[in-house]
Amino acid sequence: MAGIPKEAEHHNGTATTTPSEITFSGQARTIMIQNTEVSAANELLVSFDGGSSFKALRRLAAFSIDLGVPSIWVKSSAGTVAYEAVVTT
């Protein structure tokens, strides 16, 4: 069927202050990313443009967007931050 994503991917990890790329198996259709850190006040910073600019997600905040990109970049505002990303391709 046209318009139905072919698969969903889960990406769990820990971001540091050094940007790292999360690469998908194909072009993303929908991306949901959550700062899953429960104990620290550090923000998860997410880039949808190759690391040029970042959106900040506070502790336990989530964000979703329909966007056709092959990857996103994540980093922490300080220390480390746990995250989960669910992507449909």
C-alpha angles and dihedrals in degrees: 000000000000117000096025115118113243095220147351122231129201120209116185122177151124121267123212130191089273110084116245130189124236106204122201128213089247141343110324119238099184128011126195117182128179134190097227095182110127103176107041131063092219117126125232109231116207128190124198094179103062096278100307094117134009136212115216121228117193124218111307092358120137134200132190132191139172103233135146104225130133094222147359132216125230135189139159126250087224136347112349134323129195116225143178125205125189115193133181118207 
